[in-house]
Amino acid sequence: MENVAYIFPGQGLQYVGMGKELYEIYPEAREVFDKADEVLKFELTKLCFEGPTEELTMTSNSQVAILIHSIAALKVLEKTSPERFTPNFALGLSLGEYTALVASGSLSFEDGVKLVRKRGQFMKKASEKNPGKMASIIGMELGELEKLCKGFGCEIANLNCPGQVVISGSTSSVELAANMAKEKGAKRAITLDVSGAFHSSLMEPAKEKLEKEINTITFNTPEYPIICNVTAKPTRDPEEIKQNLITQVTSKTLFNDSINYVASQGIKTYLEIGPGTVLKGLLRRIDKSLNVINLEKPADFSALLTTESQI
């Protein structure tokens, strides 16, 4: 048994064809996608495999698509390497926290799918009511950026890794803050391809609706601790987990601090389960000594099986 942490990706990593190879090769993955279609009462699987891109990218679809792909990959891992890994912790970036809760048994798959679908719908509606955007600021001291945000009326949304901070707010406030950040020495200011000002006070309408939804769902004690985005601390308390999910909608995520905590507990290996390799890139900048194994496509699982240990 190898001690690891499971890490799950957030929004923005959807692509046409996601999960298709897993579906075709592994019955466990096929079962996940088919069950999701049944729960959602529409063919999300077809949307994932065939697109169109514009529809898959919609917040109301992309979030649940990423969760389903990630859980399908997890089920393949559990089938192909059942005795190899013991997750000491699980965490995810924003949306990925929901995937971690499903993985750990805190949320049932059915409830997780329904909840994330509604989360996406609520965030879409909030974005239409309170339009905004997000930008990634590279190479600027956090304290200076906080002053800029306060001055222009936007907010810190994500503390992802050293030297990378995402800001969120109204379109004008983010543009002004990003331009001023570059003038004050930031290396880059990149507008993110998202449909709203996530993790900011502009998401308050989504938070209110999500809170009502979360309070109708049963959360169980997870099999292993979940590192929550808003605290960067472990918990197995269902009530604390629920409150953290509600708070997360309008609060900044602390992914950098979360990984630092897990690393401080002696965990050196991280399984990035689901689409993309964004988290691997973040971990490389947080701590170069950490080992990340990406598990997204059949070739990844084949590679895992053909090595006695990558760790």
Secondary structure, DSSP 8 states (H G I E B T S, - for coil): -EEEEEEE--TT---TTTTHHHHHH-HHHHHHHHHHHHHHTS-HHHHHHH--HHHHHSHHHHHHHHHHHHHHHHHHHHHHSTTTEEEEEEEESTTHHHHHHHHTTSS-HHHHHHHHHHHHHHHHHHHHHS--EEEEEES--HHHHHHHHHHHT-EEEEEEETTEEEEEE-HHHHHHHHHHHHHTT-SEEEE---SS-TTSGGGHHHHHHHHHHHTTS-----SS-EE-TTT-SEE--HHHHHHHHHHHTTS-B-HHHHHHHHHHTT--EEEEESS-SHHHHHHHHH-TT-EEEEE-SHHHHHHHHHSS---
